[in-house]
Amino acid sequence: MQIDRGAYPEARTPWDDPAWRVEALGWLDAALGRIGVRESGPRRVRVRPWSVIVRVDAASPVWFKAGAPGAAFEAGLGEALARWAPGHVLTPYAVDAARGWSLMPSGGELLRSVPPGPREWTEALTQYASLQRSLVGRVEELLRLGVPDARVAALPGIFDAAVASCVRGAEAARLREFRPRLVGWCEELRAIGVPDSLDHADLHDGQILVAEPGRYTFFDWGDANVGHPFFSLLVTLDRAAELHGPEVAARLEDAYLEAWTTDGHTLPDLRRAADLARRLSQLTRAGSWARLFPDAAHLGVPERAAALLRLLP
């Protein structure tokens, strides 16, 4: 097997435990047998502080994924999303929700390989908004699956816990002084009245698949939260602006927001909500870096602190 540890060669994960490898690969072998996959090359393993992924080469490649404990909900979430919104997500071949393991099919090319222009971004974002809107009534079910609670009312508490755990000295003092303003942003965002849904929290062109021309599927939900749907815009629009400039990103934001005007919200109100949500979603970015394997958790502390400091005006 080929092992890729990327920029984290020192990160300790379950892959380093022989007993875990035997158990996980045994589960993978059994699942492959049930679906009749015939392997055509060596397995490739991608080890990161937040997940272990095994690519199985076959006529159509498949992927085994084991998430860190803080992201173990992803397996059960993927199974549920395949029932609730099958046109928008991949349908797993096998899931062990208790252990956070899943076996996933190929789903087409990555959007980044197209590469995406404004039209592709617009199509993908409007379809993502459709997915989020379809999940508005499933918030309690999402929470029962273990998806982290980052609803707006919870954000001040999330902020307090994150500051206490990873920021010290003068920077911590600056963040504590900033807290009342953060609370004000939360109150303003809640008052606009956009309902909570599922936030992917890391939606970019490497997390979107082109299922067929004009149709996209969304995957890799290990950073997801239950929260304000517009939290998803931070990563997406930053990536679009990087590729095409801020003017395109603003048009893409309006295309995404248009789907939410059917609830009676005006576009100016939704733009204000999007601005607030992008700022506050630094908290969900900090939360993502907290979801690492326990023996690698120290690796995420600088990233968490940096995300918190980006909250400051």
JONORKA-V852181 format. One record per residue. N is the residue number from 1. RES is the residue in three letters. SS is DSSP state (@ for helix, = for strand, . for the rest). D_FIRST is the distance of its C-alpha to the first C-alpha in whole Angstrom. Layout:
# JONORKA-V852181
<<N RES SS D_FIRST> <N RES SS D_FIRST>>
This chain:
# JONORKA-V852181
<<1 MET . 0> <2 GLN = 4> <3 ILE = 6> <4 ASP = 10> <5 ARG . 13> <6 GLY . 15> <7 ALA . 19> <8 TYR . 18> <9 PRO . 16> <10 GLU . 19> <11 ALA . 19> <12 ARG . 18> <13 THR . 17> <14 PRO @ 16> <15 TRP @ 12> <16 ASP @ 14> <17 ASP . 16> <18 PRO @ 14> <19 ALA @ 17> <20 TRP @ 16> <21 ARG @ 12> <22 VAL @ 14> <23 GLU @ 16> <24 ALA @ 14> <25 LEU @ 12> <26 GLY @ 15> <27 TRP @ 17> <28 LEU @ 14> <29 ASP @ 14> <30 ALA @ 18> <31 ALA @ 19> <32 LEU @ 17> <33 GLY @ 19> <34 ARG @ 22> <35 ILE @ 22> <36 GLY . 21> <37 VAL . 18> <38 ARG . 16> <39 GLU . 13> <40 SER . 13> <41 GLY . 9> <42 PRO . 6> <43 ARG . 5> <44 ARG = 6> <45 VAL = 7> <46 ARG = 10> <47 VAL = 12> <48 ARG = 16> <49 PRO . 19> <50 TRP . 20> <51 SER = 17> <52 VAL = 13> <53 ILE = 12> <54 VAL = 9> <55 ARG = 10> <56 VAL = 10> <57 ASP . 11> <58 ALA . 15> <59 ALA . 18> <60 SER . 18> <61 PRO . 15> <62 VAL = 15> <63 TRP = 14> <64 PHE = 14> <65 LYS = 16> <66 ALA = 17> <67 GLY = 20> <68 ALA . 21> <69 PRO @ 25> <70 GLY @ 27> <71 ALA @ 25> <72 ALA . 24> <73 PHE @ 27> <74 GLU @ 25> <75 ALA @ 24> <76 GLY @ 27> <77 LEU @ 29> <78 GLY @ 27> <79 GLU @ 28> <80 ALA @ 31> <81 LEU @ 31> <82 ALA @ 30> <83 ARG @ 33> <84 TRP @ 36> <85 ALA . 35> <86 PRO . 33> <87 GLY . 34> <88 HIS . 32> <89 VAL = 29> <90 LEU . 26> <91 THR . 26> <92 PRO . 23> <93 TYR . 22> <94 ALA = 22> <95 VAL = 23> <96 ASP = 23> <97 ALA . 26> <98 ALA . 26> <99 ARG . 23> <100 GLY . 22> <101 TRP = 19> <102 SER = 19> <103 LEU = 18> <104 MET = 19> <105 PRO = 20> <106 SER . 20> <107 GLY . 23> <108 GLY . 24> <109 GLU = 24> <110 LEU = 24> <111 LEU @ 28> <112 ARG @ 27> <113 SER @ 26> <114 VAL . 29> <115 PRO . 30> <116 PRO . 33> <117 GLY . 36> <118 PRO @ 39> <119 ARG @ 39> <120 GLU @ 36> <121 TRP @ 36> <122 THR @ 39> <123 GLU @ 38> <124 ALA @ 35> <125 LEU @ 37> <126 THR @ 40> <127 GLN @ 37> <128 TYR @ 36> <129 ALA @ 39> <130 SER @ 40> <131 LEU @ 37> <132 GLN @ 38> <133 ARG @ 42> <134 SER @ 41> <135 LEU . 39> <136 VAL @ 42> <137 GLY @ 43> <138 ARG @ 40> <139 VAL @ 40> <140 GLU @ 41> <141 GLU @ 38> <142 LEU @ 36> <143 LEU @ 37> <144 ARG @ 37> <145 LEU . 33> <146 GLY . 32> <147 VAL . 32> <148 PRO = 34> <149 ASP = 37> <150 ALA = 38> <151 ARG . 41> <152 VAL @ 44> <153 ALA @ 46> <154 ALA @ 43> <155 LEU @ 42> <156 PRO @ 45> <157 GLY @ 44> <158 ILE @ 40> <159 PHE @ 41> <160 ASP @ 43> <161 ALA @ 40> <162 ALA @ 38> <163 VAL @ 41> <164 ALA @ 41> <165 SER @ 38> <166 CYS @ 36> <167 VAL . 40> <168 ARG . 42> <169 GLY @ 46> <170 ALA @ 47> <171 GLU @ 44> <172 ALA @ 45> <173 ALA @ 48> <174 ARG @ 48> <175 LEU @ 46> <176 ARG @ 48> <177 GLU @ 51> <178 PHE @ 49> <179 ARG @ 49> <180 PRO @ 52> <181 ARG @ 51> <182 LEU @ 48> <183 VAL @ 50> <184 GLY @ 52> <185 TRP @ 49> <186 CYS @ 48> <187 GLU @ 51> <188 GLU @ 52> <189 LEU @ 49> <190 ARG @ 50> <191 ALA @ 53> <192 ILE @ 52> <193 GLY . 51> <194 VAL . 47> <195 PRO . 46> <196 ASP = 42> <197 SER = 39> <198 LEU = 36> <199 ASP = 34> <200 HIS . 31> <201 ALA . 31> <202 ASP . 29> <203 LEU . 30> <204 HIS . 29> <205 ASP . 28> <206 GLY . 24> <207 GLN . 25> <208 ILE = 27> <209 LEU = 26> <210 VAL = 29> <211 ALA = 29> <212 GLU = 32> <213 PRO . 34> <214 GLY . 36> <215 ARG = 34> <216 TYR = 31> <217 THR = 29> <218 PHE = 28> <219 PHE . 25> <220 ASP . 23> <221 TRP . 26> <222 GLY . 25> <223 ASP . 27> <224 ALA . 30> <225 ASN = 33> <226 VAL = 37> <227 GLY = 39> <228 HIS = 41> <229 PRO @ 39> <230 PHE @ 40> <231 PHE @ 38> <232 SER @ 35> <233 LEU @ 37> <234 LEU @ 36> <235 VAL @ 33> <236 THR @ 34> <237 LEU @ 37> <238 ASP @ 36> <239 ARG @ 33> <240 ALA @ 36> <241 ALA @ 38> <242 GLU @ 36> <243 LEU @ 35> <244 HIS @ 39> <245 GLY . 41> <246 PRO @ 43> <247 GLU @ 45> <248 VAL @ 43> <249 ALA @ 41> <250 ALA @ 45> <251 ARG @ 45> <252 LEU @ 42> <253 GLU @ 43> <254 ASP @ 46> <255 ALA @ 44> <256 TYR @ 42> <257 LEU @ 45> <258 GLU @ 47> <259 ALA . 46> <260 TRP . 47> <261 THR @ 51> <262 THR @ 51> <263 ASP @ 52> <264 GLY . 55> <265 HIS . 53> <266 THR . 54> <267 LEU @ 52> <268 PRO @ 53> <269 ASP @ 53> <270 LEU @ 49> <271 ARG @ 49> <272 ARG @ 50> <273 ALA @ 47> <274 ALA @ 45> <275 ASP @ 46> <276 LEU @ 46> <277 ALA @ 43> <278 ARG @ 41> <279 ARG @ 42> <280 LEU @ 41> <281 SER . 38> <282 GLN @ 37> <283 LEU @ 37> <284 THR @ 34> <285 ARG @ 32> <286 ALA @ 33> <287 GLY @ 32> <288 SER @ 29> <289 TRP @ 28> <290 ALA . 29> <291 ARG . 26> <292 LEU . 24> <293 PHE . 22> <294 PRO @ 25> <295 ASP @ 23> <296 ALA @ 23> <297 ALA @ 26> <298 HIS @ 28> <299 LEU @ 26> <300 GLY @ 27> <301 VAL @ 31> <302 PRO @ 32> <303 GLU @ 31> <304 ARG @ 33> <305 ALA @ 36> <306 ALA @ 36> <307 ALA @ 36> <308 LEU @ 39> <309 LEU @ 40> <310 ARG . 40> <311 LEU . 42> <312 LEU . 45> <313 PRO . 48>>
